[in-house]
């Protein structure tokens, strides 16, 4: 659910949408605070948690179009764009491979029949947002929070629209998805926010879940996000 009005619970000096996921979870209430950068333009996002050994724990938010396998502009068979089935494995491949759920066609991205439950999804925020997400179970003292973001049509001098001319999935991603991460330690900081740092980018067409740490070729995509932080919410 998205609330277009600024929440009175959010202590910020800027306008931000408020999102809520997994309200029936039995664990911690974590707060994700996202500030858009100057190149923000309808990106797709996923946020998830892993343990300190790198094992996937759960998704706390993923864009509805990726979660459900249906895009608002996914079908043009009638001569005009309308909602339709569409899967984009290059969009958020680190998240999708981290889940470890491989579909019968070999892809790790959900299909309509295996869609992510509504509790963990939502429409893509169009600006700054604060996400309140209840985890399924109480989190350990230390855990990783990951954030992956990808924006179509953001070509640059290295990631050109002719770089992998025969790779259709690459064309849906342009510059690869960027991955941010932070190790959260409840013993050090609980209610205070900690900031995720850029740690690399995804495979350019989503063929694996590797995080490629060389970001020298990534330009405008680094300006989609100004900052993203996490804290255990007091509310």
Buried (B, 14 or more C-beta within 10 A) or exposed (E): EBEEEBBEEBEEEEEBBBBBBBEEBEBBBBBBBBBBBEBBEEBBBBBBBBEEEEEBBBBBBBBBBBBBBBBBEBBEEEEEEEEBEBBBBBBBBBBBBBBEBEBEEEBBBBBEEEBBEEBBBBEBBEEBBBBBBBBBEEBEEEBBBBBBBBBBEBBEEEBEEEEBEEBEBBBBBBBBBBBBBBEBBBEEEBEEBBEBEBBBBBBBBBBEBEBBEEBEBBBBBBBBBEBBBBBBBEE
